[in-house]
Amino acid sequence: MVAGVALTLVSPDFTLSWTHSIEHVEWRESWRVEAADLRLVRVAVKGSGAGMEPGDGARLEGGFWVWSPDMAVPALHLAASGATGGGWTLCAGAACRELGAVAGGPVDIAPCGR
């Protein structure tokens, strides 16, 4: 579910990317739907700074700090304040969709059935 609208993903893998609101650099997260949870499998951040410290085992690849956290959550809740200059881009396969670019309620991402 995304913002009260059900999106069907072709595969269980998707990527969220956005520009950090303070440091103004790109942040990418790769997620996998696993049963009733979402598992964060990879993070890539173009730089470091306010709240963006690279995680354990991070390595520099093409200007991005990249690491693989071990974290699963039942859902993602993204605040869509409209004050950050943009929202998130959710990509699954070759299809991408912009989320939360304008002020509104939170954007919730969860496996079907949640």
Secondary structure, DSSP 8 states (H G I E B T S, - for coil): -BTTB----SSSEEEEEEE-TTT--EEEEEEEEETTEEEEEEEEESS--TT----TT-EEETTEEEE---EEES-EEE---S-SS--EEEEETTEEEEES-SS-S-EEE--TT-
